[in-house]
Amino acid sequence: MMSAMTSLLLVLATIVTGLYAGFMLTFLTGIMPGLADLTDEQFAAAMRRFNEKVPGPVFLVLFLGVVALPAAAFFTGLGEHDEVAGPAVLAALICSVAGHLITVAGNIPLNNALAASEGGDDSAARAAFESRWNMLHRVRTLLSLAAFVLLVVAL
């Protein structure tokens, strides 16, 4: 049986991961398809503004929470988790870390390159950005959704 602290951490991890997965899914299924219909200049300008605004305080709480909270739930619950919850929390943590590695190694450098291209050729900037960013985003969205499902299973 899990302690109250481990249970609380697991519930918080599930909530934060669900919110983060929903944010990622919204970008994947609504925002990026909407932006795809814009001209190169409009697309580049919109993505630059998103990339400036998204990493605000609420997003950072979610971004950090999807790693910190499952890690805390896993490590405080060592010896308490049953044969399903322990592996599920660990797998969720691995998914979240993998998604963050993709973000840090792939999406953020693309965002930075797009920002640095401001005032230049927006068609070339979009061509270098859009398809690669979307592919990386699909993978990290799937990882965040998997982490959420695994945490629900652990509950």
Secondary structure, DSSP 4 states (H G I P E B T S, - for coil): ---HHHHHHHHHHHHHHHHHHHHHHHIIIIIHHHHHTS-HHHHHHHHHHHHHHSSSHHHHHHHHHHHHHHHHHHHHTTTTS-TTHHHHHHHHHHHHHHHHHHIIIIIHHHHHHHHHTTTS-HHHHHHHHHHHHHHHHHHHHHHHHHHHHHHHHH-
